[in-house]
């Protein structure tokens, strides 16, 4: 069977392409530039990297629940909404250095890919609850931040 028909291979290729594009958006920037606020609201690229990582952690926490037929709790019930959750996580991650954020970003993504490689293929098809949650937390999420970083770089270069 070719990889184009294999939902796992297709999904991993989609995830990998969006992940590579996210990394490319800040490639070549210095550590100081990665820490500069104002990329997305008052967030720096380091803050965005942390944000992407904590959403991958959320995927790793909740995808097994979905796989088992359960429903993850709603962010509105737990935290008062997604914005409140993001603010809480930003506070938790604030003390981490750029190196620590980079490490967690890579390590969490590697765990996510390893997890996805052992998920039964039926759950990876488009339209499943599993796939919807994965898309929202990962390959549908990265491009939003990739675009914000690219727009920020364009603004900086035009000044």
Backbone as a ProteinNet text record, in pm:
[ID]
protein_1_A
[PRIMARY]
XXXXXXXXXXXXXXXXXXXXXXXXXXXXXXXXXXXXXXXXXXXXXXXXXXXXXXXXXXXXXXXXXXXXXXXXXXXXXXXXXXXXXXXXXXXXXXXXXXXXXXXXXXXXXXXXXXXXXXXXXXXXXXXXXXXXXXXXXXXXXXXXXXXXXXXXXXXXXXX
[TERTIARY]
85.5	0	89	59.1	137	109.9	205.7	190.5	75.7	37.7	-71.6	-204	-215.7	-339.5	-332.5	-214.2	-192.3	-222.4	-332.2	-367.4	-258.5	-187.5	-82	31.2	75	184.8	143.1	20.9	-28.5	-35	-88.6	-101.1	36.2	129.2	262.9	332.9	309.3	368	308.7	178.9	111.4	166	175.1	227.4	371.9	453.2	594.3	610.9	531.7	543.2	507.5	400	359	462.8	519.8	622.9	748.5	791.5	910.4	887.9	768.3	736	739.5	688.5	693	838.6	924.1	1065.7	1133.2	1099.1	1158.7	1122.4	1006.1	960.7	1054.1	1126.7	1218.4	1364.4	1389.8	1526.5	1616.5	1738.1	1835.9	1829.9	1730.5	1721.2	1813.3	1866.7	1952.6	1867.1	1931.2	1859.5	1792.5	1861.4	1801	1674.1	1676.7	1557.7	1444.3	1477.4	1375.5	1309.2	1377.5	1325.5	1257.6	1259.8	1204.1	1051.2	989.6	842.9	778.3	648.9	573.7	550.5	582.5	561.5	412.5	349.9	206.1	153.9	89.3	58.1	189.6	204.5	332.7	424.3	383.4	463.4	583	692	812.1	799.3	894.3	896.6	917.8	1001.1	1019.5	886	802.8	671	582	591.8	513.9	561.4	692.5	746.7	692	688.8	634	486	411.9	268.8	242.1	317.4	301.7	332.2	434.7	471.5	364.4	307.9	208	81.7	51.1	-64.9	-35.5	90.4	123.8	114	152.8	135	-12.9	-97.8	-242.3	-290.4	-239.5	-274.7	-235.1	-113.3	-67.4	-149.2	-203.3	-286.2	-426.3	-482.8	-624	-649.7	-555.2	-577.8	-599.2	-524.1	-552.9	-694.1	-744.2	-880.8	-980.5	-959.1	-1046.5	-1035.9	-914.8	-891.8	-968	-977.4	-1047.8	-1198.8	-1246.3	-1390.2	-1440.7	-1349.4	-1389.8	-1392.9	-1431.1	-1433	-1346.2	-1247.6	-1166.2	-1253.2	-1216.7	-1292.6	-1283.1	-1382.3	-1385.1	-1298.9	-1228.5	-1143	-1226.4	-1349.2	-1436.4	-1470.4	-1487.7	-1520	-1398.1	-1282.4	-1161.4	-1094.7	-1089.6	-1005.4	-1080	-1205.5	-1276.6	-1253.6	-1205.6	-1186.8	-1042.9	-1023.7	-891.8	-797	-845.9	-758.4	-705.6	-792.7	-750.3	-649.1	-672.5	-577.2	-441.1	-441.8	-316.2	-244	-317.1	-256	-193.8	-263.9	-212.2	-83.4	-86.2	31.5	148.1	119.3	225.2	294.2	215.4	271.6	358.5	313.5	390.1	523.2	523.9	642.3	733.3	688.8	764.3	906	923.7	1055.2	1152.5	1107.2	1195.7	1283.9	1409	1501.9	1467.1	1522.7	1505	1553.5	1666.4	1719.4	1622.1	1563.2	1465.8	1341.2	1295.4	1177.8	1209.1	1325.8	1366.6	1368.2	1425.6	1434.5	1295.1	1208.5	1073	995.7	1013.3	946.8	987.1	1115.9	1164.9	1123	1138.8	1107.6	959.2	874.6	729.9	688	743.5	707.8	751.4	869.5	916	822.6	778.6	683.8	551.8	505.4	380.5	390.7	498	516.1	523.6	598.3	608.5	471.6	394.7	259	173	175.6	91.3	127.5	253.3	297.2	238.3	187.7	129.9	-22.7	-84.2	-230.2	-291.3	-398.8	-463.5	-505	-471.9	-494.3	-638.1	-735.5	-874.9	-900.5	-828.5	-847.4	-779.8	-691.8	-614.9	-683.5	-792.4	-862.8	-930.3	-945.7	-1015.8	-1155.8	-1201.3	-1338.8	-1357.1	-1253.8	-1268.3	-1247.1	-1303	-1280.7	-1132.1	-1062.6	-919.1	-846.3	-877.4	-808.5	-841.9	-967.4	-1005.7	-925.2	-915.7	-842.1	-694	-637.7	-498	-475.1	-563.1	-548.4	-552.4	-647	-661	-537.8	-477.4	-363.8	-228.5	-224	-92.9	-91.5	-107.8	-82.8	-181.4	-295	-384.5	-350	-272.6	-234.4	-102.1	-3.3	128.7	121.4	42.4	43.1	-1.1	-87.4	-130.7	-10.1	77.1	193.9	306.7	315.6	412.4	386.1	260.3	222.7	252.1	219.6	245.5	395.1	477.9	623.4	672.6	623.5	666.8	624.3	502.9	456.4	541.9	577.8	663.7	800	856.1	986.9	978.1	869	851.2	841.6	766.6	755.4	891.3	969.6	1102.4	1195.9	1191.4	1283.1	1248.1	1121.6	1080.4	1110.1	1159.7	1193.2	1340.8
-119.3	0	124.2	219.1	342.7	434	521.1	611.2	709.3	737.4	832.6	776.8	643.1	582.3	554	563.3	531.8	655.9	652.6	773.3	816	721.7	756.2	829.6	778.5	842.8	980.4	991.7	1121.4	1221.9	1178.6	1266.8	1311.5	1217.8	1252.6	1346.3	1329.9	1420.6	1560.6	1570.1	1699.3	1766.5	1690.2	1740.9	1788.5	1706.6	1739.7	1865.9	1880.3	1998.8	2126.1	2121.7	2239.3	2269.5	2165.7	2180.9	2244.5	2194.9	2249.3	2395.3	2427.3	2564.2	2656.5	2608.5	2685.2	2717	2614.4	2635.8	2729.9	2716.9	2801.8	2948.8	2974	3112.5	3191.9	3124.5	3196.2	3152.8	3076.1	3031.2	3151.9	3144.5	3248.7	3366.2	3370.5	3480.1	3453.3	3558.8	3546.2	3517.6	3473.8	3452	3580.9	3693.8	3822.1	3849.3	3820.5	3842.4	3748.2	3625.4	3529.6	3573.3	3659	3705.8	3843.5	3902	4036.6	4031.8	4111.4	4109.2	4178.2	4155.7	4225.3	4146.2	4018.1	3936.7	3909.4	3867.3	3839.7	3897	4013.1	4085.3	4123.2	4091.2	4121.3	3999.1	3890.6	3768.3	3778.4	3716.8	3699	3565.6	3539.5	3408.7	3299.1	3323.5	3226	3193.7	3295.6	3273.7	3191.6	3218.6	3141.9	2996.7	2976.3	2840.2	2765.7	2833.4	2773.5	2740.5	2833	2816.7	2695	2683.3	2568.4	2439.4	2441.8	2322.6	2283.5	2382.4	2342.7	2291.8	2335.7	2278.8	2138.3	2109.4	1970.7	1883.4	1938.4	1864.7	1836.4	1934.3	1913.7	1801.9	1799.6	1692.5	1557.3	1548.2	1422.1	1381	1478	1448.3	1402.6	1466.3	1443.7	1346.7	1329	1234.5	1091.4	1043.7	908.5	895.7	1003.2	1003.3	986	1061.2	1051.7	912.3	860.7	727.9	621.1	640.1	544.2	566.9	664	688.4	793.6	854.9	956.8	1095.6	1190.4	1331.5	1411.8	1482.3	1567.3	1677.5	1725.4	1835.5	1960.8	2045	2170	2275.2	2353.5	2458.8	2565.4	2584.9	2682.7	2635.5	2505.5	2450.6	2450.2	2418.8	2405.7	2538.7	2627.5	2746.9	2877.2	2868.5	2989.2	3026.6	2931	2952.5	2933.5	2930.8	2906.8	3023	3146.2	3261.5	3254.7	3217.5	3205.1	3091.2	2980.7	2869.4	2915.1	2984.4	3033.2	3127.7	3215	3308.8	3232.1	3130.3	3049.9	2978.7	2916.1	2844.2	2940.6	3058.3	3157.6	3191.1	3205	3230.8	3116.4	2991.9	2874.3	2864	2901.2	2886.4	3008.2	3117.9	3243.8	3227.6	3145.2	3129.5	3041.4	2978.1	2890	2971.1	2931.3	2997.5	2959.5	3032.9	2999.9	2857.3	2819.6	2683.4	2578.3	2605.3	2510.6	2501.4	2613.6	2613	2535.3	2561.6	2487.4	2337.2	2298	2156.2	2095.3	2162.5	2109.2	2102.9	2203.3	2205	2082.1	2055.2	1940.3	1808.2	1799.7	1674.7	1642.4	1741.1	1718.1	1678.9	1746.1	1711.6	1568.4	1529.7	1392.3	1291.4	1321.2	1231.3	1223.7	1337	1340	1253.3	1269.7	1190.3	1041.1	1006.6	866	812	891.6	850.7	826.4	919.4	908	785.4	747.5	631.4	500.8	501.1	376.8	383.6	492.6	505.5	422.5	345.8	269.7	361	322.6	408.7	459.3	383.4	428.6	561	586.3	710.6	830.3	801.3	907.8	962.5	899.7	945.3	1079.8	1156.3	1285.4	1263.6	1360	1356.6	1289	1222.2	1159	1264.5	1239.4	1330.3	1340.8	1228.7	1225.2	1319.8	1307.8	1388.4	1536.9	1567.5	1708.2	1769.3	1697.2	1748.8	1764.8	1667	1674.3	1796.7	1817.8	1931.8	2063.2	2077.4	2201.5	2230.4	2125.9	2143.3	2147.4	2106.1	2092.2	2154.8	2073.5	2120.2	2224.8	2242.1	2352.9	2476.4	2455.5	2560.6	2626.5	2545.2	2600.4	2713.3	2696.5	2801.1	2939.1	2943.8	3072.8	3148.7	3076.8	3138.3	3156.8	3066.3	3081.5	3213.1	3238.2	3361.4	3484.3	3479.2	3593.8	3624.8	3522	3541.9	3602.5	3549.9	3603.1	3749.1	3780.9	3920.1	4012	3964.1	4040.9	4064.2	3961.6	3975.7	4077.6	4075.1	4170.9	4313	4332	4464.5	4515.6	4427.4	4466.1	4503.1	4425.5	4448.2	4576.1	4618.9	4739.2	4868	4852.4	4971.6	5002.2
0	0	0	-85.4	-94.1	22.9	52.6	166.6	146.1	21.1	-0.7	49.8	55.3	106.1	255.7	310.5	451.5	535.4	613.3	689.4	787.6	845.4	941.4	870.6	757.1	684.3	635.1	584.3	536.5	649.7	762.9	878.9	928.2	940.2	988.2	890.7	760.6	661.5	676.4	699.4	720.3	845.3	953.1	1079.8	1062.1	995.9	977.3	893.4	788.9	701.4	778.8	857.3	935.1	1043.3	1102.8	1206	1147.6	1030.7	964.5	925.2	879.5	840.8	963.8	1076.3	1200.9	1237.1	1235.1	1268.3	1168.5	1042	938.5	961.1	1022.4	1041.4	1132.4	1220.6	1309	1290.3	1187.2	1158.8	1133.2	1183.9	1159.8	1255.6	1341.7	1438	1556.7	1614	1732.4	1855.5	1961.2	2087	2133.4	2119.3	2159	2079.8	1950.7	1867.9	1909.1	1947.6	1990.9	2121.9	2195.6	2324.6	2314.8	2197.7	2178.1	2183.2	2270.7	2279.6	2158.6	2144.1	2040.5	1913.2	1913.3	1792.8	1775	1882.4	1883.1	2014.5	2007.2	2130.6	2195.4	2324.5	2389.5	2393.1	2328.2	2328	2235.1	2279.7	2197.4	2121.8	2035.1	1967.9	2070.8	2171.5	2279.6	2346.3	2368.6	2428.5	2335.5	2205.9	2107.9	2104.9	2112.5	2116.8	2239.2	2352.3	2474.2	2453.9	2396.5	2371.5	2282	2175	2085	2160.9	2244.7	2320.1	2421.4	2492.4	2591.7	2524.8	2404.7	2334	2284.2	2248.7	2216.1	2341.5	2456.4	2582.5	2608.4	2578.3	2593.4	2500.7	2378.8	2285.4	2344.4	2397	2454.7	2576.8	2648.1	2764.9	2722.9	2621.2	2588.9	2474.1	2383.3	2273.7	2323.8	2423.8	2474.3	2533.4	2592.7	2647.1	2532.4	2424.7	2307.2	2246.4	2235.1	2179.4	2257.6	2388.2	2474.7	2475.6	2396	2388.3	2485	2560.1	2656.7	2596.1	2678.2	2636.8	2733.9	2681.7	2769.8	2831	2949.2	3009.2	2923.6	2936.2	2859.9	2930	2850.6	2906.2	2976.6	2929.7	2996.8	3137.5	3154.6	3286.8	3379.1	3324.4	3406	3436.9	3336.3	3347.5	3322.2	3279	3241.3	3095.9	3016.9	2873.8	2830	2699	2641.7	2669.4	2663.4	2692	2834.7	2927.8	3067.8	3082.7	3012	3014.1	2960.4	2845.5	2787.6	2883.3	2948.2	3043.3	3160.4	3208.1	3318.5	3277.9	3158.9	3111.5	3086.1	3031.4	3007.9	3140.2	3246	3378.1	3426.6	3404	3446.1	3370.8	3244.1	3159.4	3165.3	3224.9	3222.3	3275.5	3375.3	3436.7	3359.7	3252.8	3176.5	3082	3072.6	2980.1	2836.6	2742.4	2601	2574	2631.2	2611.4	2664.5	2781.3	2838	2751.3	2699.8	2612	2484.5	2426.3	2305.5	2332	2444.9	2479.8	2494.5	2567.8	2587.7	2457.6	2372.7	2242.6	2161.7	2152.7	2075.5	2139.7	2270.5	2341.6	2334.7	2353.1	2348.2	2207.5	2107.5	1969.5	1936.6	1980.4	1957.1	2024	2145.6	2213.8	2139.1	2087.8	2012.6	1887.3	1811.7	1689.5	1723.8	1827.5	1868.9	1908.9	1980.2	2019.2	1894.4	1802.2	1682.3	1599.1	1601.4	1523.5	1576.2	1699.3	1752.3	1767.1	1719.8	1725	1612.3	1640.2	1532.7	1416.6	1292.6	1175.6	1160	1202.7	1187.9	1258.7	1365.2	1441.2	1375	1281.1	1216.9	1092	1051.8	932	958.1	851.6	862.4	916.8	996.7	1045.9	1180.2	1232.2	1363.9	1472.9	1589.8	1703.7	1735.2	1725.5	1751.4	1656.3	1529.2	1427.9	1444	1476.4	1496.6	1611.2	1722.3	1837.2	1802.5	1734.6	1694.3	1605.5	1508.4	1417.1	1494.5	1585.4	1661.6	1747.1	1803.4	1894.6	1823.4	1696.2	1631.6	1492	1388.8	1252	1203	1269.4	1239.6	1322.7	1427	1522.1	1483	1443.2	1411.2	1308.1	1198.1	1093.6	1142.6	1242.8	1297.5	1352.5	1420.5	1481.4	1380.5	1285.5	1176.7	1104.4	1073.6	1003.6	1088.6	1217.5	1306.2	1311.5	1317.6	1322.8	1191.5	1080.5	950.1	933.7	977.6	968.3	1055.9	1174.9	1264.7	1199.9	1138.9	1073	960.4	885.5	775.6	830.1	938.2	1001.1	1047.5	1109.6	1161	1046.7	938.2	826.2	751.5	759.4	684.7	762.7	886.3	966.5	962
[MASK]
+++++++++++++++++++++++++++++++++++++++++++++++++++++++++++++++++++++++++++++++++++++++++++++++++++++++++++++++++++++++++++++++++++++++++++++++++++++++++++++++

